C-alpha cells in the first residue's frame, strides 16, 4: 500500500462538484445525514479507487459529491451485492462502501454511534450483546437476516470510535501502508502463505516503523524525507 499523494483530500465546502442534495433527499436520506454529507472531507478518485492505497482491505471511502455513491450508499451491500435488500435506515450514513468481503462503517446520526463490522461477519457478531438483545431469530427470517444485520452490529459512541481510530494510526499500532489486510505490526502471522512471505512482511513492518521514527513521527514529521527514503529502499511504495 502507498501513501495518499498530497492534495488527495478535498475539504468542504464542496462546490465542484457539490453534494446533490435533491438526489440525496429523493433516495431517502434524512435531513441530518444530508447536512453531514456537505461537511465531510472526501478522498479524490485517483487515490480512492486505487486498491493499493486502501486503509481497510477491499473497502473504499464513500464520496457523496458523486451521484453514484449517493445512490449506492442507501444499500446495505452497495454496487451489485444483494441488490434486493431493503434500503438502510434513513438516518444512517455509510462512511465506506465495501466490496462483498469488505467493512461497513455506518454513522448513526440518531444515536450518535458508529456501527462497524465485516460484510461477511454475521457469524462473528452473534455472541455480541447487541446481537443477542434482539432475541432469537425466527426461522422464517433466517434467509433474510443478512439484509438487516447492521441493526444488530455493535454500537460504539462516535466520539470514542473516531478518537481511537485516529490514535491507533498516530501511535503506529496500525500500519496499512504495506498491506491493508495485514496492518497490525504485533499480529502473529500464521503462515497461510509461505514462511518466507510471512518473515518478509515482518521485516518490512520493522523497517517501516523505524523509518517513521527516524523521520520525526508524529510531532516533527518530515513527510518528504520519509517518502524519499521509502521509495529509495527495497520496499518502495
N, C-alpha and C positions, 0 to 999 in steps of 0.2 A: 504494500500500500504506500502511496505517496502523500506528501503534504498537499493541502489545497493551495493553489497559487495565490499570491497576494491579490487582493481585489475580488476574490471569488464570492464574498458575502455581499449581498445587496440589502441595505438598511432602509427602513421606512423614512419618509413617506414614499410609497411606490406609485410612480406616475407613468413609467414606460417599460412594461405595461402596468396598468393599475390592477387591483383586485376587482373582478367583475361582480360587484355587489348584487346586481339584478339576477345574475345567474345563480349566485350562491343562495339567494332567497328563494328562487324558483325551485331549486333542487331540494330545499328543505332545511338548510342550516338555521339555527336560532340566531336572533339578532346579536347576542353577546359573542357568538362564535364568529360572525362576520366582522364585527368590530375588532376582534382579536386578530383575524387574518390580516387586516390592514396594518397592524402594529408589529408583526413578526418580521425578523430578518429572513432572507432566503438565500440559498446557495445557487450560484449560476449553473446553467445546464451543462457546461463543459465539465465541471467538477462533479455535479450531481449524478450524471449519467455514466461516469467512469467507474466501473466496478473496482478498479484498483485503489480508488480513493474513498471507498465506503468506510464509515466508522463502525457500523454494525453489518455483519455479513448478509448479503442478499437483500439489503434494505436501504432505500434512498429516502432523502428528505422530501416532504411534501412542499410544493411551491404553489401557493394559492394566487399567484399572478398568472397562472396557467389555467385556462378554462377546463382543460382535460383533467387536471388534478382536482379542481373544484368538484367536478362530476364524480370522479373516482373516489374521492375522499368520503363520499356518503356510503360506500360499500364496505362491509366488513372484510371482504377479501378483494382488493381492487385489481383492476386490469385483468379481467377474464377469469379469475379464480372464484368459483362458486357464485356466479353472477345472479343466481336465482334467490340469493339471500335477501331478506328484508333489509332496508336501509338501517344504518346506525341510528341510535337515538340522536335527535337533532342538536342536543347540547354538547355532543362530543366532537372534539376537533382532533383528527389524526395528525400527529406531527411527522409521521413517517408513513411511507407507502410500501409495505413489504411484498416480496415475491411469495410464492407458495410456502416457502420454509424460512421466511424472514421474521421480523419482530414488529409487533404493534406497539406504538407508544401513543396512547389516547389521552388527551387532556379533557377532563370532565369539568366543564365550566359551571355546572350546577353545584357540584360538591367541592370543587377546588382540589381535586385529586388527579393523579395520573394512574392509568391502568396500562401496565407494560407486560407483555407476555409473548411467547413464541407462537407463531400461527399454527404450529403443529403440536402445541403444548397442552392440549386439554387433559391428557393423561397425567401430566406433571402437576397440573393445577388442582387435581381432585382431592388432595389432602389439605388444602388451604382452608382457613376459616371462611373466607369469602365464598368459596365454592360450596362448602357444606351447609352454610346458613340458608341456602336456597332449598334445602331438603332433597329428598330422593327424587331422582329423575323419572318421571312416568315413562313406561315402556313405549307409549305411543309417540313420545317426543324425542326418543333417543336418536333417531336418524336425523333430526334437525337441530340437535344440540349445538353443533359447531356454528350454526348461524348466529346464535346469541351468546356464545361463550364469553364474550367480552364483558357481559354483565356479571359474570362470576369471577373475573380476574381480580387479583389482589389490588387493593387501593393504597396508594402512597400519597400523603399530602404533597401538593405540587411544589411548595417551597422546599420541603425536605428533599424531594426527588431531584430537583434541578441543582440544589446546593451540593448534594452528594455526587451527582453526575459530574459537575464541574470539578469537585475536589478529587475525584478518582483519576481524572486525566491530569490535573495540575500536579498531583502528587506522584505521577508516573506509576500508579498502581495498575493502570491500563495503558497499553501501547499498541494501538491499532495500526500503526504505520506500516508494519511488515505484513500483517495478516489480520484482517478484521475478525476472523473466527478464532484466532489464537492470540488474544491481546492481553493475556494475564502473564506477566513475567514469572510469577510464582507458581503457575499451573504445572502440575506434574504431567508431562506429555507422555501418555502411553503410546507405544509405537503401533498405532493403527496403520501408520505408514512405516517406512524403513527406519531402523535405529539411526542410520546416518542422517536422514532428513530431520529427525527429532533433535539430534545433537546440533545440527547446523542451525536450526531455529533458535535453540537456547543461546548459542554463541552470538547470533545476530541480535537477540534481545539484550544480551550483556553489553555488546558493543554500542547499541543504541542508547542504553541508559547512561553509559559512561560519556558518550558524546553530548547528550543533553546537559549533563552536569558541567562538562568541560566548556560548553558554550553559554554558561550562566543561567540555566533554567532554575527557578522560574523568575527570579527578581531582576536579574541582569541579562535577560535573554538577548542573544545576538543571532537572530534568525538567519541572516545572510551567511554568516560564518558557518552555522550549522549545516545549511543546505549545501554550501560549497564542499565542506568536508565529507558529508554523507554521500554526495554524488561522486566524489573522487575516490571513495572507498570501494571495496569489493561487493558491497550490498546496496549499490546505488538504487535510489527510489525511482 
